[in-house]
Amino acid sequence: PQNPLESGVFIHASDRPSIDGPAAIVAQDDAGAPIDGWYPTTKWSPGEIVRDDSVITPLPDRPAKIVAVGMYYQDGAGNFHNIGQYIIPLN
């Protein structure tokens, strides 16, 4: 997507207290649009709840401490911009 209204989704797991770059990610699932790319945000209705299921499996030698879920868009130069994310601590 090249428009903030056309948002991708991500789930990133990390064995660190925060994700500060690609090396911190131990498992991930990314899609250019929700529902495995089939339901772009431009088709959503205001207030609509969209369920998007993913399964990620961290490496056995790097157990996850946090999971970050969020949305992003990609600008015309190919740069990624997070729109927002929610960090879930794991026990």
C-alpha positions in Angstrom: 0.0 0.0 0.0 1.1 3.6 -0.7 -1.6 5.3 1.2 -2.3 5.4 5.0 -5.9 4.4 4.2 -4.5 1.1 2.7 -3.0 -0.4 5.8 -1.0 -3.6 6.3 -1.1 -5.7 9.5 1.8 -7.2 11.5 2.4 -9.5 14.4 6.0 -9.6 15.7 7.3 -11.7 18.7 10.5 -10.8 20.5 12.7 -12.4 23.2 13.6 -8.8 24.2 11.6 -6.3 26.3 11.1 -4.2 23.1 11.4 -4.5 19.4 14.0 -2.0 18.1 14.9 -3.6 14.8 14.7 -6.8 12.7 17.2 -8.7 14.9 14.8 -8.5 17.8 12.1 -10.4 16.0 11.9 -14.1 16.7 8.7 -14.8 14.8 6.4 -12.7 12.6 3.4 -12.6 10.3 2.9 -9.6 8.0 0.3 -9.0 5.3 -0.3 -6.0 3.0 -4.0 -6.2 4.0 -6.0 -7.9 6.7 -7.4 -11.4 6.2 -4.4 -12.8 4.4 -4.4 -9.8 2.1 -8.1 -10.3 1.0 -9.8 -7.5 2.9 -8.0 -4.1 2.5 -8.9 -1.4 5.1 -10.3 0.8 2.3 -13.2 -1.6 2.1 -14.0 -1.4 5.9 -17.1 0.3 7.1 -16.9 2.8 10.1 -17.0 0.9 13.3 -16.6 -2.5 11.6 -14.8 -5.2 13.6 -12.5 -7.3 11.5 -11.0 -10.5 12.8 -7.6 -11.5 11.4 -6.1 -14.8 12.7 -2.4 -15.6 12.6 -0.2 -18.3 14.0 3.5 -17.5 14.8 6.0 -19.9 16.3 9.2 -18.5 17.9 12.4 -20.4 17.8 12.9 -22.9 20.6 16.2 -21.3 21.7 14.6 -17.8 21.7 11.3 -17.9 23.5 9.1 -14.9 23.1 8.7 -12.3 25.9 6.4 -9.9 24.0 4.1 -9.8 21.0 3.5 -6.6 19.1 0.4 -6.4 16.9 -0.3 -3.4 14.7 -0.9 -1.7 11.4 1.4 0.1 8.9 1.5 1.7 5.5 4.2 1.9 2.9 5.0 5.2 1.3 5.9 5.8 -2.4 9.6 5.3 -1.6 9.0 1.9 -0.1 9.5 3.0 3.5 7.3 1.4 6.2 5.4 3.6 8.7 3.7 2.1 11.8 0.2 3.6 12.3 0.0 2.1 15.7 0.8 -1.1 17.7 -0.2 -2.8 20.9 2.4 -4.7 22.9 1.3 -7.8 24.7 3.7 -9.1 27.5 4.0 -12.9 27.7 4.6 -14.8 30.9 
